[in-house]
Amino acid sequence: MDPRARPLDRGDLDGDPLAQFRRWFEEARQAVRIPEAMALATASVDGSPSVRMVLLKQADERGLVFYSHYTSHKGRELEENPRAALLFHWDQLGRQVRIEGAVSRLAEAESDEYFDTRPLGARLSALASPQSRPVESRAWLEERVAEVAAAGEPSRPEWWGGFRLVPDAWEFWQHRDDRLHDRFRYERSDGGWTIARLGP
């Protein structure tokens, strides 16, 4: 038997998907090196999909927050098609969490506050890198960082900030033997959530 396999029954789930997510996230913190790593899937206005890894920075009743360049590939897609999906895969626990919803930018003050908490190197990189755009070399990037550093204490550039995904669906997936996994989907309904078991 796979040690990751464990039953997940309807009675095990909190009625609030955020509370359920927080419970699983705390367990993942004990077992996974970077539990906040999540795949972010976006799509262009014509439906062409793309996906990349980002880091969860906040999860509360208002939604799930991540940060990026607004002019990056994902930023441009979210501008023209402001819906996305997130996926956490915690292999050590045999668990996945999928989240779908609408995305919007954070208020500038929230992005400013978070930017100021980042390590200096990360702030310099945010200013120096034309994210998702071609660059001539690694040396060019390093020169740009040096130029930005020489200009003094960096502040948040207008093209960088936070996004918040407001969930309208969550899915909790637990590994079981023989690929007969347990899956439960939460969907918004009349101000609350309905929960359904899905086939694996």
C-alpha positions in Angstrom: 0.0 0.0 0.0 1.2 3.5 -0.9 1.9 5.3 2.4 0.4 8.4 0.9 -3.0 6.7 0.5 -5.6 7.6 3.0 -9.4 7.9 3.0 -11.0 11.2 2.4 -14.7 11.1 3.2 -17.3 13.9 3.1 -17.5 13.9 6.8 -13.8 14.8 7.0 -14.3 18.1 5.1 -14.9 21.5 6.6 -18.0 23.2 5.1 -15.8 26.2 4.3 -13.2 25.4 1.6 -10.8 28.1 2.9 -10.8 26.4 6.4 -10.2 23.1 4.7 -7.4 24.5 2.6 -5.8 26.1 5.7 -5.9 22.7 7.5 -4.2 20.9 4.6 -1.7 23.7 4.1 -0.6 23.5 7.7 0.0 19.8 7.2 1.9 20.5 4.0 4.1 22.9 5.9 5.4 20.0 7.9 6.1 17.7 4.9 6.8 19.8 1.8 9.8 22.0 1.1 7.8 24.8 -0.5 4.1 24.2 0.2 3.2 27.7 -1.1 4.4 26.8 -4.7 1.4 26.6 -7.0 0.8 26.3 -10.7 -1.0 29.3 -12.2 -2.9 28.6 -15.4 -4.1 31.6 -17.5 -5.4 32.0 -21.0 -5.3 34.6 -23.7 -8.5 36.2 -25.0 -8.6 33.7 -27.8 -8.3 30.8 -25.3 -4.6 29.8 -25.8 -3.5 28.5 -22.4 -0.3 28.9 -20.5 0.9 27.8 -17.0 3.8 28.5 -14.7 4.8 28.2 -11.0 4.2 31.1 -8.7 4.2 31.5 -4.9 1.1 32.0 -2.7 1.6 35.0 -0.5 -1.7 35.3 1.3 -4.9 33.3 1.6 -7.9 34.7 3.4 -11.6 35.4 3.0 -10.9 37.9 0.2 -9.0 35.3 -1.9 -5.5 34.0 -2.8 -2.7 36.5 -3.5 0.4 36.2 -5.7 2.7 38.8 -7.2 4.2 39.4 -10.6 5.0 42.0 -13.3 1.8 43.3 -14.8 3.5 43.4 -18.2 4.7 39.7 -18.0 3.0 37.0 -20.1 0.7 36.1 -17.3 0.0 39.7 -16.4 -1.0 40.5 -20.0 -3.2 37.4 -20.2 -4.9 38.3 -16.9 -5.5 41.8 -18.2 -7.4 40.5 -21.2 -9.0 37.4 -19.7 -9.2 37.9 -15.9 -9.9 34.3 -14.9 -7.4 31.7 -13.7 -6.9 28.4 -12.1 -4.4 27.4 -9.4 -3.0 24.0 -8.5 -1.1 22.9 -5.4 0.5 19.5 -5.7 1.8 18.1 -2.4 3.2 14.8 -3.5 4.6 13.8 -0.1 1.0 13.8 1.2 -0.6 12.5 -1.9 -2.7 15.6 -2.2 -3.7 18.2 -4.7 -5.9 21.3 -4.3 -7.4 23.0 -7.4 -8.9 26.5 -7.3 -10.7 28.4 -10.0 -12.0 32.0 -10.1 -11.8 35.6 -11.2 -8.6 37.6 -10.8 -8.0 41.3 -10.2 -5.1 43.5 -9.2 -4.5 44.4 -5.6 -4.8 48.0 -4.4 -1.5 49.9 -4.9 -1.1 50.4 -1.2 -1.2 46.6 -0.6 1.4 46.0 -3.3 3.6 48.8 -1.9 3.5 47.2 1.5 4.4 43.8 0.3 7.2 45.0 -2.0 8.9 46.7 0.9 9.1 43.4 2.8 10.9 41.6 0.0 14.7 41.0 0.2 16.8 43.7 -1.5 17.9 41.4 -4.3 14.3 40.5 -5.2 13.3 44.1 -5.3 16.3 45.0 -7.5 15.4 42.1 -9.9 11.8 43.2 -10.1 13.0 46.6 -11.3 15.7 45.3 -13.6 14.0 42.5 -15.4 11.7 42.9 -18.4 9.9 39.8 -17.4 8.8 37.4 -20.2 10.6 39.6 -22.9 13.7 38.7 -24.8 17.1 39.8 -23.3 20.5 39.7 -24.9 22.4 37.9 -22.2 22.8 37.1 -18.5 25.5 39.7 -18.4 23.0 42.3 -19.6 20.6 41.4 -16.8 23.4 41.6 -14.2 24.4 45.0 -15.5 20.8 46.2 -15.2 20.6 45.0 -11.6 23.9 46.9 -10.9 22.5 50.1 -12.4 19.3 49.8 -10.4 21.2 49.2 -7.2 23.4 52.3 -7.9 20.3 54.4 -8.1 19.5 53.9 -4.4 16.8 52.3 -2.3 14.3 50.7 -4.7 10.6 51.4 -4.5 7.9 49.3 -6.2 7.7 50.0 -9.9 4.2 50.7 -11.4 4.4 47.6 -13.6 4.8 45.2 -10.6 2.3 44.2 -8.0 -0.2 41.8 -6.6 -3.1 39.8 -8.0 -6.0 38.3 -6.0 -7.9 35.2 -7.2 -11.4 35.1 -5.7 -12.4 31.4 -5.7 -15.7 30.2 -7.2 -14.7 26.6 -7.1 -12.2 24.5 -5.0 -11.3 20.8 -5.4 -9.5 18.6 -2.8 -7.9 15.5 -4.1 -6.5 12.7 -2.0 -4.4 9.8 -3.3 -5.8 6.3 -3.0 -4.5 3.0 -4.2 -5.3 1.7 -7.7 -6.0 5.3 -8.9 -9.3 5.2 -7.1 -8.6 8.6 -5.6 -11.0 10.7 -3.4 -12.0 14.0 -5.0 -14.4 16.6 -3.6 -15.4 19.8 -5.4 -16.8 22.9 -3.7 -18.9 25.4 -5.8 -20.5 28.6 -4.7 -24.2 28.4 -4.2 -26.6 30.9 -2.6 -24.0 32.6 -0.5 -22.5 29.3 0.6 -20.9 26.2 -0.8 -22.1 22.9 -2.2 -19.8 19.9 -2.0 -19.9 17.0 -4.4 -17.7 13.9 -4.6 -16.2 13.5 -8.1 -15.1 10.3 -9.9 -11.3 10.0 -9.9 
